[in-house]
Amino acid sequence: QVHLVESGGGLVQAGGSLRLSCAASGRIFSTYNLAWFRQAPGKEREFVATIRWSGSRTYYADNVKGRFTISRDNAKNKVYLQMNSLNAEDTAVYYCAVDSSYSGLGVTPTDYDYWGQGTQVTVSS
């Protein structure tokens, strides 16, 4: 069982930055691939970024590539999402997720089996 808690969301002006954190319980956190997704009102949950269990490989959605950076600290059981150059289209609830199946880096919600409760990010234009 893995329990995830996101933090770091808030209100930011367009062009600004935020850093999201996700704290995880579970002693085998370091063996799981992790991801960030987001969901805007009235829209489906959308892939943002994913990182391999070792941190050696990452993958981003095209609309955040070059602006967002995913990272992890296995010693602290945490995953981060650094978000720069934010715009109104980035407004959403952001979720971290764990894939405990030891498969490849997934980009759909069904690839992940543990989720946090989400943190709201609002970008004002």
Contacts in CASP RR format, 6 or more apart in sequence:
PFRMAT RR
TARGET T0000
AUTHOR 0000-0000-0000
METHOD contacts of the structure
MODEL  1
QVHLVESGGGLVQAGGSLRLSCAASGRIFSTYNLAWFRQAPGKEREFVAT
IRWSGSRTYYADNVKGRFTISRDNAKNKVYLQMNSLNAEDTAVYYCAVDS
SYSGLGVTPTDYDYWGQGTQVTVSS
1 25 0 8 1.000
1 26 0 8 1.000
1 114 0 8 1.000
2 24 0 8 1.000
2 25 0 8 1.000
2 26 0 8 1.000
2 29 0 8 1.000
2 32 0 8 1.000
2 98 0 8 1.000
2 100 0 8 1.000
2 114 0 8 1.000
3 24 0 8 1.000
3 25 0 8 1.000
3 26 0 8 1.000
3 114 0 8 1.000
3 116 0 8 1.000
4 22 0 8 1.000
4 23 0 8 1.000
4 24 0 8 1.000
4 25 0 8 1.000
4 96 0 8 1.000
4 97 0 8 1.000
4 98 0 8 1.000
4 114 0 8 1.000
4 115 0 8 1.000
4 116 0 8 1.000
4 117 0 8 1.000
5 22 0 8 1.000
5 23 0 8 1.000
5 24 0 8 1.000
5 116 0 8 1.000
5 117 0 8 1.000
6 20 0 8 1.000
6 21 0 8 1.000
6 22 0 8 1.000
6 94 0 8 1.000
6 95 0 8 1.000
6 96 0 8 1.000
6 116 0 8 1.000
6 117 0 8 1.000
6 118 0 8 1.000
6 119 0 8 1.000
7 20 0 8 1.000
7 21 0 8 1.000
7 22 0 8 1.000
7 23 0 8 1.000
7 119 0 8 1.000
8 18 0 8 1.000
8 19 0 8 1.000
8 20 0 8 1.000
8 21 0 8 1.000
8 119 0 8 1.000
9 18 0 8 1.000
9 20 0 8 1.000
9 94 0 8 1.000
9 119 0 8 1.000
9 120 0 8 1.000
9 121 0 8 1.000
10 18 0 8 1.000
10 119 0 8 1.000
10 120 0 8 1.000
10 121 0 8 1.000
10 122 0 8 1.000
11 122 0 8 1.000
11 123 0 8 1.000
11 124 0 8 1.000
12 18 0 8 1.000
12 86 0 8 1.000
12 121 0 8 1.000
12 122 0 8 1.000
12 123 0 8 1.000
12 124 0 8 1.000
13 123 0 8 1.000
13 124 0 8 1.000
14 86 0 8 1.000
14 87 0 8 1.000
14 88 0 8 1.000
14 123 0 8 1.000
14 124 0 8 1.000
14 125 0 8 1.000
15 84 0 8 1.000
15 85 0 8 1.000
15 86 0 8 1.000
15 87 0 8 1.000
15 123 0 8 1.000
16 84 0 8 1.000
16 85 0 8 1.000
16 86 0 8 1.000
16 123 0 8 1.000
17 82 0 8 1.000
17 83 0 8 1.000
17 84 0 8 1.000
17 85 0 8 1.000
17 86 0 8 1.000
18 83 0 8 1.000
18 86 0 8 1.000
18 121 0 8 1.000
19 80 0 8 1.000
19 81 0 8 1.000
19 82 0 8 1.000
19 83 0 8 1.000
20 36 0 8 1.000
20 80 0 8 1.000
20 81 0 8 1.000
20 83 0 8 1.000
20 94 0 8 1.000
20 96 0 8 1.000
20 119 0 8 1.000
20 121 0 8 1.000
21 78 0 8 1.000
21 79 0 8 1.000
21 80 0 8 1.000
22 34 0 8 1.000
22 36 0 8 1.000
22 78 0 8 1.000
22 79 0 8 1.000
22 80 0 8 1.000
22 81 0 8 1.000
22 96 0 8 1.000
22 116 0 8 1.000
23 76 0 8 1.000
23 77 0 8 1.000
23 78 0 8 1.000
24 77 0 8 1.000
24 78 0 8 1.000
24 79 0 8 1.000
24 96 0 8 1.000
24 98 0 8 1.000
25 77 0 8 1.000
26 77 0 8 1.000
29 74 0 8 1.000
29 77 0 8 1.000
29 98 0 8 1.000
30 53 0 8 1.000
30 74 0 8 1.000
30 77 0 8 1.000
31 53 0 8 1.000
31 102 0 8 1.000
32 53 0 8 1.000
32 98 0 8 1.000
32 99 0 8 1.000
32 100 0 8 1.000
32 102 0 8 1.000
33 50 0 8 1.000
33 51 0 8 1.000
33 52 0 8 1.000
33 53 0 8 1.000
33 98 0 8 1.000
33 99 0 8 1.000
33 103 0 8 1.000
33 104 0 8 1.000
33 105 0 8 1.000
33 106 0 8 1.000
34 50 0 8 1.000
34 51 0 8 1.000
34 53 0 8 1.000
34 70 0 8 1.000
34 72 0 8 1.000
34 79 0 8 1.000
34 96 0 8 1.000
34 97 0 8 1.000
34 98 0 8 1.000
34 99 0 8 1.000
35 47 0 8 1.000
35 48 0 8 1.000
35 49 0 8 1.000
35 50 0 8 1.000
35 51 0 8 1.000
35 70 0 8 1.000
35 96 0 8 1.000
35 97 0 8 1.000
35 99 0 8 1.000
35 105 0 8 1.000
35 106 0 8 1.000
35 107 0 8 1.000
35 111 0 8 1.000
35 112 0 8 1.000
36 48 0 8 1.000
36 49 0 8 1.000
36 50 0 8 1.000
36 70 0 8 1.000
36 79 0 8 1.000
36 81 0 8 1.000
36 94 0 8 1.000
36 95 0 8 1.000
36 96 0 8 1.000
36 97 0 8 1.000
37 45 0 8 1.000
37 46 0 8 1.000
37 47 0 8 1.000
37 48 0 8 1.000
37 94 0 8 1.000
37 95 0 8 1.000
37 97 0 8 1.000
37 109 0 8 1.000
37 112 0 8 1.000
38 45 0 8 1.000
38 46 0 8 1.000
38 48 0 8 1.000
38 90 0 8 1.000
38 92 0 8 1.000
38 93 0 8 1.000
38 94 0 8 1.000
38 95 0 8 1.000
38 121 0 8 1.000
39 45 0 8 1.000
39 46 0 8 1.000
39 92 0 8 1.000
39 93 0 8 1.000
39 95 0 8 1.000
40 46 0 8 1.000
40 91 0 8 1.000
40 92 0 8 1.000
40 93 0 8 1.000
43 92 0 8 1.000
45 95 0 8 1.000
45 109 0 8 1.000
46 61 0 8 1.000
46 92 0 8 1.000
47 61 0 8 1.000
47 106 0 8 1.000
47 107 0 8 1.000
47 108 0 8 1.000
47 109 0 8 1.000
48 60 0 8 1.000
48 61 0 8 1.000
48 64 0 8 1.000
48 68 0 8 1.000
48 70 0 8 1.000
48 81 0 8 1.000
48 94 0 8 1.000
49 58 0 8 1.000
49 59 0 8 1.000
49 60 0 8 1.000
49 61 0 8 1.000
49 64 0 8 1.000
49 68 0 8 1.000
49 69 0 8 1.000
49 70 0 8 1.000
49 81 0 8 1.000
50 58 0 8 1.000
50 59 0 8 1.000
50 70 0 8 1.000
50 105 0 8 1.000
50 106 0 8 1.000
50 107 0 8 1.000
51 57 0 8 1.000
51 58 0 8 1.000
51 70 0 8 1.000
51 71 0 8 1.000
51 72 0 8 1.000
51 79 0 8 1.000
51 105 0 8 1.000
52 58 0 8 1.000
52 105 0 8 1.000
55 71 0 8 1.000
55 72 0 8 1.000
57 105 0 8 1.000
58 70 0 8 1.000
59 105 0 8 1.000
59 106 0 8 1.000
59 107 0 8 1.000
60 66 0 8 1.000
60 68 0 8 1.000
60 70 0 8 1.000
61 107 0 8 1.000
63 89 0 8 1.000
64 83 0 8 1.000
64 90 0 8 1.000
67 83 0 8 1.000
67 84 0 8 1.000
67 85 0 8 1.000
67 86 0 8 1.000
68 81 0 8 1.000
68 82 0 8 1.000
68 83 0 8 1.000
68 84 0 8 1.000
69 81 0 8 1.000
69 82 0 8 1.000
69 84 0 8 1.000
70 79 0 8 1.000
70 80 0 8 1.000
70 81 0 8 1.000
70 82 0 8 1.000
71 79 0 8 1.000
71 80 0 8 1.000
71 82 0 8 1.000
72 78 0 8 1.000
72 79 0 8 1.000
72 80 0 8 1.000
73 79 0 8 1.000
73 80 0 8 1.000
79 96 0 8 1.000
81 94 0 8 1.000
81 96 0 8 1.000
83 90 0 8 1.000
83 121 0 8 1.000
86 121 0 8 1.000
86 123 0 8 1.000
87 123 0 8 1.000
87 125 0 8 1.000
88 123 0 8 1.000
88 124 0 8 1.000
88 125 0 8 1.000
89 123 0 8 1.000
90 121 0 8 1.000
90 123 0 8 1.000
91 121 0 8 1.000
91 122 0 8 1.000
91 123 0 8 1.000
92 120 0 8 1.000
92 121 0 8 1.000
93 118 0 8 1.000
93 119 0 8 1.000
93 120 0 8 1.000
93 121 0 8 1.000
94 118 0 8 1.000
94 119 0 8 1.000
94 120 0 8 1.000
94 121 0 8 1.000
95 115 0 8 1.000
95 116 0 8 1.000
95 117 0 8 1.000
95 118 0 8 1.000
96 115 0 8 1.000
96 116 0 8 1.000
96 118 0 8 1.000
97 109 0 8 1.000
97 112 0 8 1.000
97 114 0 8 1.000
97 115 0 8 1.000
97 116 0 8 1.000
98 112 0 8 1.000
98 113 0 8 1.000
98 114 0 8 1.000
98 115 0 8 1.000
99 106 0 8 1.000
99 111 0 8 1.000
99 112 0 8 1.000
99 113 0 8 1.000
100 113 0 8 1.000
100 114 0 8 1.000
101 111 0 8 1.000
101 113 0 8 1.000
103 111 0 8 1.000
106 112 0 8 1.000
END
